[in-house]
Amino acid sequence: MSQSKNIIITGTSRGIGFELVHLFANQGHNVLALSRNAQPVSNLHFDNITSFSFDLCSEDDYQKVTQFVENEWKHVDILINNAGLLLNKPFSETSFKDFSKIYETNVFGVSEMTRVVLPYMKYDSHVVTISSMGGIQGSMKFPGLAAYSSSKAAVITLTELLAEEYKETGPQFNVLALGAVQTEMLKVAFPDYQAPTTAIEMAKYIHEFSLNGNKYYNGKVLQVSNSTP
């Protein structure tokens, strides 16, 4: 590896996010791992991993990120907006509070984290947001996922808008719309379904794309799926 990068990843306590932390750290990159439960990452005991408890819905927590970057790194090369909240409930039974909670994490959290980190990013830095095939217009949709899938559609459009707004100065913005991956979140959406892709397999793809994808893409949504759902 030619040069270590400074990488922020949200949603790192389990699944794809946890595997991403491991992959980047093993390569010698510096990782700030953010999750409401920081313990799983802390247990990895890597010198180049920093983790602390972080809630995307807490405005005060973003100040901790700013302080860390200013004191330790000065700049950020990659931001991976991986954290997400899923709700599987018939639409008629959902409430204003249900939708607010999903959007606060999946949309407002992505927007705020990106806004906070942007001043520390360079022209060739990369913002990667993890979306879902359910957020792709025209894709197959599933009952019970109205709040979740519509929130994932929102961050696709947000990514396109930010890529246009920052096309002269950088960084680059891309979004990966993932198909089914065998994680705890998938079990909530499809309890009896066995996905063909594991968390580590998908993490390896995201890892490589985050490092190099912005050389070829900006403002794009890539559909990363080999199954339905």
C-alpha positions, -999 to +999 in steps of 0.1 A: +000+000+000+014+033-011-001+056+015-025+052+044-058+070+042-081+085+069-115+068+067-147+073+087-173+045+087-207+047+104-226+016+116-197-004+126-209-026+155-219-055+133-223-068+097-208-050+068-196-020+088-177-042+112-161-061+084-151-029+066-133-016+097-113-049+098-104-047+061-092-011+061-073-015+094-055-046+081-043-026+052-028+000+075-054+027+070-066+049+098-102+043+107-127+062+128-155+037+135-188+052+146-216+032+162-240+035+191-223+004+204-185+009+202-175-022+221-172-047+192-147-025+173-129-017+205-123-054+211-103-056+178-074-038+195-059-021+164-037+010+170-050+025+138-087+022+148-105+048+169-140+040+180-164+058+203-202+057+209-220+078+183-256+084+176-266+098+142-297+113+158-277+133+184-266+167+172-240+169+200-223+137+189-212+153+156-190+177+175-170+147+187-163+138+151-152+174+143-129+175+173-113+142+165-106+151+129-092+185+138-070+171+166-058+138+151-061+138+113-067+173+098-083+157+067-106+128+057-100+107+026-131+085+026-165+087+044-187+056+042-223+063+053-231+027+062-254+030+092-290+023+086-322+015+105-348-009+092-385-011+100-407-040+087-443-030+094-475-028+073-479+008+062-513+012+078-498+004+111-469+029+109-469+062+126-454+097+121-429+087+148-419+055+129-412+074+097-394+102+116-371+077+133-362+059+100-356+091+081-336+107+110-311+079+108-311+069+071-315+104+055-308+132+080-279+112+095-263+108+061-268+144+053-254+158+086-224+135+087-215+144+052-220+181+059-198+179+090-170+160+073-169+179+040-147+208+052-119+182+059-121+164+025-099+170-005-106+172-042-101+135-046-118+123-014-147+100-017-181+099+000-198+065-004-233+060+008-249+026+013-284+024-001-306-005-010-321-021-042-355-012-026-346+025-032-341+021-069-369+034-090-386+006-109-370-022-088-391-049-071-407-036-039-418-055-008-447-049+017-438-036+051-407-016+039-423+017+029-404+038+054-370+020+049-370+017+011-383+053+006-355+066+029-330+047+008-344+063-024-338+097-008-301+092-002-297+082-039-310+115-050-290+133-023-259+118-037-266+129-072-273+165-060-241+167-039-220+154-068-233+182-090-229+208-063-193+199-056-182+188-091-157+216-094-141+213-060-146+177-051-150+153-033-167+127-053-201+112-042-214+078-051-240+054-037-241+016-037-276+001-038-271-033-022-292-064-027-296-091-001-267-096+022-268-122+050-269-098+080-290-093+111-308-065+093-318-089+065-334-112+090-357-084+102-368-077+066-369-113+053-368-137+083-368-169+063-345-158+034-309-170+030-289-144+010-263-156-015-238-129-003-221-128+031-213-096+050-175-101+044-180-106+007-200-074+003-175-056+026-147-065+003-165-050-027-173-018-008-137-016+005-123-017-030-149+007-044-143+032-017-106+033-024-108+035-062-143+039-074-142+077-075-116+075-103-143+063-126-176+074-110-192+105-096-228+111-088-236+075-097-257+048-081-244+013-087-267-017-082-248-043-063-271-073-063-273-108-076-306-118-062-342-108-054-347-096-028 
